[in-house]
Amino acid sequence: MTDFIKTKVEIEDETASMTFRPGQFKREAFSLDSKNIYLLGMRASGKTTVGKALAEALNCAFVDTDALVVTEAGQDIDAIVAGQGWDAFRSLEEAALSRAAELPGKVISTGGGIVLSPANRDLMYRTGVSFYLAADAGLLIARMLRDPNAAQRPALTPLALHDEVAAIMSEREALYMASMDHMLQAHRSVDELVDDALVALGLKEWDYSEKERVLDRY
């Protein structure tokens, strides 16, 4: 576990616990005419499900970078990783994100490791607004265990599922936080998350009578 995490973390300053971009929370007004919406987060955080629902609400296109990789490679992610390794997959993922980001007006669900690449983080910042679907380890593990396709997803480490989730969360949390413009709480319903995203984008008024939602939001 130590070797795996060390290899990944070295892409960032090991002494930094959190980094934020200057002006990160003072960006220009959102418009699909000029920007995309990126969904970030761990595997099983709900990016694809929420992304499709948000795209439907906005009447815009939805793109999944993992799906783009599979289409381009002509094989599933498990086969790509088994045959070529994670580095090859990351290269395909970066190319897929680049294609998806070429034109604005889309909701884009990204792979859990998309934030590992500085180039990816910079591209998403320049071309869109990013939402981090934050989830605790218990929720992620429960969803993975219920997912009939979980067995087809390549393991990220040699660790058991519970240990792997904890290790990957520890590795990526700061990158998600540094890359996001807004945070969404993944345990909420899809409808609530879509509403939360629309409010954050300034496209819907917030109902402050819903005290529980207001508290949850902050």
GICORZI-V982560 format. One record per residue. N is the residue number from 1. NEAR is the number of other C-alpha atoms within 8 Angstrom. Layout:
# GICORZI-V982560
n & near
N & NEAR
N & NEAR
This chain:
# GICORZI-V982560
n & near
1 & 8
2 & 5
3 & 6
4 & 8
5 & 11
6 & 8
7 & 8
8 & 9
9 & 10
10 & 8
11 & 7
12 & 6
13 & 7
14 & 7
15 & 4
16 & 7
17 & 6
18 & 8
19 & 9
20 & 8
21 & 6
22 & 4
23 & 6
24 & 8
25 & 5
26 & 5
27 & 6
28 & 4
29 & 6
30 & 9
31 & 6
32 & 9
33 & 6
34 & 10
35 & 13
36 & 15
37 & 12
38 & 13
39 & 14
40 & 17
41 & 13
42 & 13
43 & 8
44 & 8
45 & 11
46 & 9
47 & 13
48 & 8
49 & 8
50 & 11
51 & 13
52 & 10
53 & 11
54 & 11
55 & 13
56 & 9
57 & 8
58 & 6
59 & 6
60 & 10
61 & 9
62 & 11
63 & 11
64 & 10
65 & 14
66 & 10
67 & 8
68 & 10
69 & 12
70 & 11
71 & 8
72 & 6
73 & 8
74 & 6
75 & 8
76 & 8
77 & 12
78 & 9
79 & 8
80 & 13
81 & 12
82 & 7
83 & 6
84 & 9
85 & 9
86 & 7
87 & 7
88 & 10
89 & 12
90 & 9
91 & 8
92 & 9
93 & 13
94 & 10
95 & 8
96 & 11
97 & 11
98 & 9
99 & 7
100 & 10
101 & 11
102 & 6
103 & 6
104 & 12
105 & 12
106 & 13
107 & 16
108 & 14
109 & 14
110 & 14
111 & 12
112 & 9
113 & 7
114 & 13
115 & 13
116 & 11
117 & 7
118 & 7
119 & 6
120 & 12
121 & 12
122 & 8
123 & 10
124 & 12
125 & 10
126 & 6
127 & 11
128 & 12
129 & 13
130 & 14
131 & 14
132 & 14
133 & 15
134 & 11
135 & 11
136 & 6
137 & 10
138 & 6
139 & 9
140 & 14
141 & 11
142 & 8
143 & 9
144 & 9
145 & 8
146 & 6
147 & 7
148 & 6
149 & 6
150 & 8
151 & 6
152 & 6
153 & 8
154 & 8
155 & 5
156 & 5
157 & 7
158 & 7
159 & 7
160 & 6
161 & 7
162 & 8
163 & 8
164 & 12
165 & 11
166 & 9
167 & 10
168 & 9
169 & 10
170 & 7
171 & 10
172 & 11
173 & 8
174 & 10
175 & 11
176 & 12
177 & 11
178 & 10
179 & 11
180 & 12
181 & 10
182 & 8
183 & 9
184 & 12
185 & 11
186 & 11
187 & 6
188 & 7
189 & 7
190 & 9
191 & 7
192 & 8
193 & 13
194 & 12
195 & 9
196 & 9
197 & 11
198 & 10
199 & 11
200 & 8
201 & 9
202 & 9
203 & 7
204 & 8
205 & 6
206 & 5
207 & 5
208 & 6
209 & 4
210 & 7
211 & 7
212 & 6
213 & 7
214 & 9
215 & 7
216 & 7
217 & 7
218 & 4
